[in-house]
Structures are given as structure tokens and as C-alpha cells.
Amino acid sequence: MTQTEFSTLSLDPALVDNLTSLEYTRMTPIQAQSLPLMLNGKDVIAQASTGSGKTVAFGLALLARLNVNHLAVQTMVICPTRELADQVAQELRRLARAMANVKLVVLCGGSPTSAQTASLEFGAHIVVGTPGRMLKHLEQGSLHLDHLNTLVLDEADRMLDMGFAYDIEQVVAYAPKARQTLLFSATYPNGIADLSRGLQQNPERVSVADENRADTIVQLLFEVSPHLRKQALATLLAHYAPRSAVVFCNTKRACQEVADHLTELGFAALALNGDLEQRERDQVLIRFTNGSANILVATDVAARGLDIKELAAVINYDITQDPEVHVHRVGRTGRAGQQGLALSLYSPQEAYRVHLIEEYQNATIVQGTLAELNSNTPPLQPDMVTLNIAGGRKSKIRAGDILGALTGEAGIKGDQVGKINISEMQSYVAVHKDVAKQALKHLQQGKIKGRIVKVRQI
């Protein structure tokens, strides 16, 4: 029987105590299977979907090998997108709270190279970033991997899809051959085996299947004529009124058109696709994850690697041609014991795709009827509003400074303040809509860290 308590692992007690404080008490399946191998120094290929706990798995493994007294890059985590790199960095910082003075630097496009170079000059234990920016720092000599002992490739299949194989090979050429290499992937295409052969030594492979069980996720199909698809989507959202939903489209164009249509109808919908500038992408994700927008319309490419907790519903506006992609879409809801909802629209011409999905997951999907749904319910509005503060880590602003400014003189209750996100140059705070004007006015007229900052609602 596999042990599921973190305390059974050969981890520093301080790391285990910190896990308890983070309410991580029992290992997820991928953690239970991969951590003993990784802590034993093995190279590992781990197949698990987003949200399965893989970041905690490789995070604990790399922290266990880290020598904090040696200020040199000992770990590199390569991610396909800036959003995923930021999420990984945030989780690693949380896991490392029990360790003194762990320095982590994020190296991604969308931020000035010069600022990243300056951070690296002060030293780092861990670097997290995207292949292109990592390679740029290596080529210009601002990043050195002489002391690297752990290399992690996160969402490796996604990086192959994006054409990063060559960049990854170039980056790894700078790394010592004597190292541990950990490869995490949601799927296992042929390219993963080829990538592994070039990077790993006798890797152990572990795999955790998606648990899209009927008792945790309700799946429903709705047949609709192509020209009525947008109207049908609005009906689904009005009837089921999910507090949070990701609507999947197959193309960037459809993604933007659907988001615009929902906004016109009064829904709090945002589009996430590859045409957005990096800052716009960051703001879209922050607004959705902090509850100030409750519908995210996305392509599979844009949504890959995003770990959205407690997602009430997934809606397939477009049926995917790949059954495995469908399973990954649906698997984003119904996590952590919560009831999930997955709704899919399809035209009569797409019935064959539905059949392929049912064959792949070895289960039929219940057919629903749009005419039986109530489409007259007003669009559900989010409870939170997001405020943008023109200052971040570079200005030494911390979450506690923002929380204190709101709950102190402003007189706003702590439970009316939601998520606080802090980047290098910007900070974002979610506040309840009932106190949004009060919070905005106070922050605009007051000070944070003893100085006036620009604040606006987004």
C-alpha cells in the first residue's frame, strides 16, 4: 500500500511542518508515486494533468537537494509560458518559506532583460522561466549553470507543441551532465520519449490517469445548429449560472467573438488568446482567478498550464477533434472533491466527434435539451472588483502593506479583501464590489510604504 503522508518521506521536518501550515497533509497520487523516486536521486518522467499536484512534487524534490549556503544556480525549471512560470515560482516560494534566504529569479519574455540580469548579479539558487529567455541569458553570460544539480521541464508536451525542442537542447548544452532531470507532461506523445533520451539517464516513468469520474463531474451534451451556437452558450450560462467557468473555443477568432458577444449580453467574460500583450494576459488571468470576472473564454493553447482551482464549470463551445484534449478540458472541473460540471455544444455534423470522445473515455455522455433550460435568468455578476496599483516587488511592496492600507484607516473588513497579486512592477488586489469605491478612493488618496501610488480599477 502506498504511503500518502508527507511525514513518511525523507524530508527536513521544517519542510513537512510548512506543508501542514499550507494545508498539504496527504500526497496526491502523482506526489506519492514520484517523490520517493526523485528524493532518491532518480531521473523521472511523470505524466499527470494540470492541478494534480506536480509542482509540489518536483518543488519538494529540488528543495531537498538545495544548499542554501551556496549562492549559485542549483535548480532550473523550464516552462512553456510566462503564466505557468509565474505560477510555479509562486508555489516554490510558498514551499520554501521554512528555509532561510532562498533566492528565486523568474526569467521570461515580457519583462526587461536588463532587470533580470541585475537580479542574477546578486545571485540565485533557483531560476524559473521560458526556454527563449533562459537561452538569451546563457548566451550573454548573465546566467551560469556550472553548479546545476536539478533540471525540471514542466509541461514538456506543451513546449514541444510550441516548437521549443531546439531551444531546450541549446539551454541544456550549458548544464553539467551529472545532474537530476525531471520531466513532467500531461500527455505522452512520441516526442516526449525522444526528448527524454537526449536529456535523462535511465529515467523512471510514473503516470496518473485523469480521474474524470461520473460521481465528481456531470457531463452533458447539447445539439445545436451552428448559427445558434452563441445563443445556446448564453442559455447554458444563464440556466446553470456557474460562479466560474472556462469556455473553450478551437480558434483565437472564435474566442474573441464569443467573449465580445457575452460581454454585450451583460456577462463578466474575458478572452484569453495568443494575440494579447503580456500585460493584458496577466490582467485577464488575475481578474478571473480573483473572482472579478467569472467567465474565461480561451483556446486550448492559451489555457494550457493554467491551474485554476475550484472551477465550477467547463463549457465546450467547440467540440475538439482530439478526444484526449476533451478529457483534459473536462478534468479542470470537479477537483479536490468538488462537484464539477462539463457542458458541450455540438452540431449534427460533429456527432462523429462525440462518438470518438465517448469511445475514448469508455462512457456515453448524457444528452440535454436546450429548450428545457431557463434562459431568462439575468447574467450572474462577480462579487469582486480588481484594483491595480502601480508598484510591486521592485518598490518593496508586500501583500501585508496593501492589506494593512485597506483594513486600517480605510476601515474595510479583512473578509472583504480577496486575492493580492504582486509582480515586479505592478500589484493587484481584489475587493468586494460593495466596498470597491471606498477602497479605490482611500488608496488613491493615501500612501503605501510611505509614498503615494497610482491606483485604478481594471
C-alpha positions, -999 to 999 in steps of 0.1 A, spaced: 0 0 0 14 34 -10 21 58 19 3 91 15 16 111 44 43 136 37 58 127 71 68 93 57 92 109 32 129 117 39 122 154 41 135 180 65 109 183 94 107 221 88 95 214 52 69 190 64 57 215 91 54 241 64 34 217 42 10 213 72 6 251 75 -2 252 38 -28 225 44 -9 200 24 -13 169 46 -17 140 23 1 133 -10 -18 133 -43 -13 102 -65 14 118 -86 33 130 -55 31 96 -38 44 79 -69 71 103 -79 85 118 -47 103 87 -33 120 83 -67 130 119 -70 142 121 -34 163 90 -42 181 110 -70 164 92 -99 156 109 -132 118 108 -136 92 111 -164 59 119 -147 26 121 -167 -1 140 -148 -26 167 -157 -26 203 -146 -39 206 -110 -26 171 -100 0 185 -75 31 181 -98 46 215 -88 46 205 -51 61 171 -62 91 185 -80 93 215 -57 99 194 -27 124 173 -46 145 203 -57 143 220 -23 155 188 -6 187 190 -27 192 227 -23 223 240 -4 211 275 8 247 283 19 259 280 -17 247 310 -36 247 296 -71 221 284 -95 214 248 -84 180 243 -100 164 254 -133 127 249 -140 118 254 -177 81 262 -185 63 268 -218 46 301 -209 52 331 -186 19 324 -168 30 289 -159 64 301 -148 49 327 -125 26 301 -110 55 277 -105 76 304 -89 48 315 -66 43 279 -54 81 273 -49 83 304 -28 55 291 -6 72 257 -3 105 273 6 91 295 34 107 271 60 141 276 45 161 308 51 171 331 23 162 310 -8 167 332 -38 145 326 -68 146 346 -101 120 344 -129 134 347 -164 106 352 -190 99 373 -220 76 403 -215 99 417 -188 131 437 -194 162 416 -198 183 442 -180 162 440 -148 166 402 -148 204 405 -154 206 428 -124 187 403 -102 211 375 -114 241 396 -105 230 394 -68 229 356 -71 202 330 -72 196 294 -61 166 287 -84 157 301 -118 123 295 -133 114 307 -169 108 301 -205 133 285 -229 140 315 -251 147 339 -223 168 313 -204 189 308 -236 193 346 -240 208 349 -205 231 320 -211 244 333 -244 250 368 -229 268 353 -199 244 366 -172 232 331 -163 257 303 -153 248 266 -148 281 253 -136 266 242 -102 232 230 -115 221 197 -99 184 196 -108 167 204 -141 129 204 -144 109 205 -176 73 214 -168 45 208 -193 71 192 -217 44 182 -242 33 218 -245 68 230 -251 72 205 -279 39 218 -294 52 253 -293 84 243 -311 108 248 -282 127 215 -286 157 232 -302 159 259 -276 157 233 -248 186 214 -263 206 246 -266 198 255 -229 207 220 -217 240 221 -235 252 247 -209 242 223 -180 265 197 -163 259 162 -175 259 150 -139 225 162 -127 190 150 -120 165 157 -148 127 157 -140 103 158 -169 66 164 -163 40 162 -191 2 160 -193 3 137 -223 30 113 -237 34 118 -274 63 103 -293 83 135 -290 85 131 -252 104 98 -255 128 114 -279 133 144 -256 139 121 -226 165 101 -244 185 133 -250 182 146 -215 178 118 -190 197 88 -176 177 56 -171 145 75 -161 117 60 -141 83 66 -156 52 72 -135 17 80 -147 -15 91 -131 -47 89 -151 -72 117 -151 -100 110 -126 -130 122 -145 -154 100 -126 -192 103 -130 -195 109 -93 -175 141 -94 -182 155 -129 -216 158 -146 -212 158 -184 -240 169 -207 -242 173 -244 -264 198 -263 -271 196 -300 -274 229 -317 -274 244 -352 -241 262 -360 -258 296 -364 -275 293 -330 -243 283 -311 -237 317 -294 -273 319 -283 -271 284 -269 -240 293 -249 -258 322 -233 -287 299 -224 -263 274 -207 -246 302 -187 -280 317 -177 -295 284 -167 -266 269 -148 -252 302 -136 -217 288 -127 -197 310 -103 -167 304 -125 -165 288 -160 -139 283 -187 -154 283 -222 -132 265 -247 -131 275 -284 -109 259 -311 -97 292 -326 -84 326 -315 -110 343 -336 -139 324 -322 -125 330 -287 -126 368 -291 -160 368 -309 -176 347 -281 -162 369 -253 -174 400 -270 -209 385 -275 -211 375 -239 -200 409 -227 -227 426 -248 -252 404 -231 -240 415 -197 -218 386 -187 -185 393 -170 -165 375 -197 -128 378 -207 -109 364 -237 -76 347 -233 -57 341 -265 -23 344 -281 -30 379 -296 -29 396 -262 1 416 -250 17 401 -220 4 427 -195 -31 422 -209 -28 384 -205 -16 389 -169 -46 411 -161 -71 388 -177 -58 358 -156 -57 379 -124 -92 392 -128 -106 357 -135 -87 339 -107 -95 365 -81 -132 364 -89 -137 398 -105 -147 381 -138 -164 347 -138 -162 336 -174 -129 330 -192 -131 322 -229 -100 305 -241 -83 284 -266 -65 252 -255 -31 267 -263 -38 298 -241 -53 278 -212 -27 251 -211 -7 251 -179 -31 273 -160 -40 259 -127 -75 273 -119 -87 259 -85 -124 253 -77 -136 258 -113 -174 253 -112 -179 245 -149 -162 238 -182 -181 246 -214 -170 233 -248 -183 259 -272 -164 240 -299 -160 202 -297 -124 193 -300 -111 169 -327 -89 152 -302 -107 131 -275 -76 133 -252 -79 171 -253 -116 168 -244 -107 148 -213 -81 174 -202 -106 202 -207 -132 184 -186 -107 175 -160 -103 211 -150 -136 210 -131 -146 187 -102 -113 187 -84 -105 183 -48 -137 165 -41 -159 193 -55 -188 186 -79 -179 196 -114 -200 204 -145 -190 199 -181 -213 211 -209 -206 206 -246 -223 221 -277 -221 202 -310 -237 204 -344 -253 174 -362 -222 173 -384 -200 169 -354 -217 138 -340 -188 117 -351 -165 137 -328 -188 130 -298 -187 93 -307 -149 93 -307 -149 110 -272 -173 85 -258 -152 56 -271 -121 72 -257 -135 77 -222 -154 44 -224 -186 61 -213 -216 77 -230 -224 114 -223 -260 123 -213 -279 143 -239 -295 175 -227 -322 196 -243 -317 234 -247 -355 241 -250 -359 228 -214 -335 253 -199 -343 287 -184 -326 314 -205 -344 343 -188 -321 345 -157 -301 377 -156 -263 371 -161 -246 363 -128 -223 391 -117 -189 386 -99 -187 396 -62 -152 411 -65 -135 441 -83 -98 443 -91 -77 474 -83 -43 479 -100 -15 495 -80 14 510 -99 41 494 -78 53 459 -70 83 439 -56 107 465 -71 91 491 -49 93 467 -19 55 465 -17 42 434 1 8 419 4 7 429 40 12 465 31 -18 465 8 -40 446 32 -30 470 61 -38 501 40 -73 487 33 -82 473 67 -65 501 87 -76 537 81 -99 527 52 -120 506 77 -126 477 52 -131 443 68 -105 416 61 -131 393 46 -139 420 20 -104 418 7 -96 390 -17 -65 378 -35 -35 400 -37 -10 395 -66 23 412 -67 47 413 -97 79 432 -102 63 465 -112 26 460 -105 2 449 -77 -34 438 -79 -59 434 -51 -95 421 -53 -120 438 -31 -157 431 -26 -179 452 -50 -197 467 -21 -166 485 -9 -148 489 -42 -153 527 -45 -143 532 -9 -111 511 -14 -102 529 -46 -107 563 -31 -86 555 0 -57 540 -19 -57 570 -44 -56 595 -15 -34 576 9 0 560 9 16 526 7 51 521 21 51 558 29 46 570 -6 17 579 -30 10 554 -57 -13 554 -87 -43 532 -83 -71 523 -108 -99 498 -113 -95 474 -141 
